[in-house]
Amino acid sequence: MYRSIDRLKNLNEEPKNCFAKIMVNYYQCILEGDLLKGQKILDFLRENGMDEIVAKIKI
């Protein structure tokens, strides 16, 4: 698919990589047209106090 997405998906499962792995999941959902799952990821971010980040992301 996209090389950058593949690279991010293959990051080690370490705390420092969590946000990158969440965001790659979000963008993959959007690219594949799964807007409902993408919205669930945004909701998760909001629930965890990341409103400013979510405000910058558009579906």
C-alpha positions in Angstrom: 0.0 0.0 0.0 1.9 3.0 1.3 5.5 2.6 2.4 5.2 5.1 5.2 2.2 3.3 6.6 4.0 0.0 6.4 7.0 1.4 8.3 4.9 2.9 11.0 2.9 -0.3 11.4 6.2 -2.2 12.0 7.4 0.0 14.8 8.3 -1.8 18.0 5.5 -1.9 20.6 7.1 0.5 23.0 5.3 3.3 24.8 7.2 5.9 22.8 5.6 4.5 19.6 2.0 4.2 20.8 0.8 7.5 19.4 2.4 6.8 16.0 0.7 3.4 15.9 -2.7 4.9 16.8 -2.3 7.5 14.1 -1.3 5.1 11.4 -4.3 3.0 12.3 -6.5 6.2 11.9 -5.0 7.2 8.5 -5.3 3.6 7.2 -9.0 3.6 8.1 -9.5 6.9 6.3 -7.6 5.7 3.2 -9.7 2.5 3.1 -13.0 4.4 3.6 -13.7 3.1 7.1 -14.9 6.4 8.5 -16.7 4.9 11.4 -13.6 3.2 12.8 -11.7 6.4 12.1 -14.2 8.4 14.2 -13.9 5.8 17.0 -10.1 6.5 17.1 -10.8 10.3 17.3 -13.3 9.6 20.1 -10.7 7.6 21.9 -8.2 10.5 21.6 -10.8 13.0 22.9 -11.6 10.7 25.8 -7.9 10.8 26.7 -7.6 14.5 26.8 -6.2 15.1 23.3 -8.8 17.5 22.0 -6.3 19.9 20.5 -4.8 17.1 18.3 -8.3 16.0 17.3 -9.2 19.5 16.3 -6.4 19.5 13.8 -7.5 16.2 12.2 -10.3 16.3 9.7 -12.3 13.3 8.4 
